[in-house]
Amino acid sequence: MLEKEFYYYVTNQADLVKKYNNKFIVIKNEQVIGAYDSLSDAYSESIKSNELGTFLIQHCFPGKDSYSQTFHSRVLIHPEF
């Protein structure tokens, strides 16, 4: 649902980092509509005037680590399933 916003971030990351390094930016309709120092500020301010699911909050910093995450789990999958 937010593929356009994510693609906008990835393709414009270098320019966005120059302007918003280490900020939490809010992207909607392929535009930055806000930049905040914390995720909670970005969220609480954005929902005041935008419907949930219509914007992307992205921590803006250089490299692929800014948009990829590894999740670890203690779940064990039994091979018979």
Secondary structure as GFF3:
##gff-version 3
##sequence-region A 1 81
A	DSSP	alpha_helix	3	20	.	.	.	ID=ss1
A	DSSP	beta_strand	23	28	.	.	.	ID=ss2
A	DSSP	beta_strand	31	36	.	.	.	ID=ss3
A	DSSP	alpha_helix	39	46	.	.	.	ID=ss4
A	DSSP	beta_strand	56	60	.	.	.	ID=ss5
A	DSSP	three_ten_helix	64	66	.	.	.	ID=ss6
###
